[in-house]
Amino acid sequence: MGKVDILAIGAHPDDVELSCAGTLLKEKAAGKKIAIVDLTEGELGSRGTVQTRYQEAENAGKILGIEARHNLRLADGFFEHTKENLLLLVEQIRRFRPEIVLANAVSDRHPDHGKGAKFISDACFLAGLLKIETDFEGESQEKWRPKAVYHYIQDRHLKPDFVVDVTPYVEDKFKSIFAYETQFYKEGSEGPNTPISGKEFVEFLKGRMREFGRPIGAEFAEGYTVERIAGVNSLFDLI
C-alpha cells in the first residue's frame, strides 16, 4: 500500500462514516487518496457482531472509495494508552504516510472517543521520532509525522474551529452510514433500541450538519477542531 493524502482514524468502525465521510468523499472527488484505520472491532456494540461489522466496514469503504482499511483490534471500551498499543498505530501511520490525519472528537459521550483522540494524536507525534523503530510486514519503516491532526466532532456539541461544506456529498455520506445495516435505522430491522438505532438519530445528524453549514452559507457541513493554530496562504482561503 502506497502513500495516502488523508488517514481517517476512529475508535470504532462507523466513527469515520458518521463524522467525516462527507469530507472524505469531497477530497476523493478532488483526487486525494484516503485510508481508514479502526482502533477496535466495535465488539461491545449492542447490535450486530464483529463479523457483520467487518462486512459493513468493507461495504462502507467501497462507497467512500478508500484505498485501504485496517483494524488494530484493540479492546473496545477498554483499550489502553500503552507503548505496545501506540506502536501498532505508529506502524500504520508510517505505512500510509498521510499529510493529514482525521481523529476522534477530543471529548464525547462515549469514553473511547476522547481517549481515542489523545491516543491518535500521541501516535502521530511518536511516528515522527527517528529512534522509535518499527517494521511492517517484515520491512523496517522510516519516521513519518503528519502535517496536521484535525478532530472531527461526534455526539457531544463542540464549537468547531473550521467547517467543510459537504452539501454535494450528503447522499453518499448517508449511504456509507447505512452500510452498517445492523447499527442504524432500517425499516423492519430487529435488535435492541440504542441511542443511534432510531430514525430520530438520522435527523439529529442532518440537523447538526445544517447547523455547521449555516454560518458559511452551506446547506450541510462537517465540523473540526484543531490542535494547533492553522495557517493559510491567503485571507481569501478563509472565504
Disulfide bonds with the S-S distance in Angstrom:
none
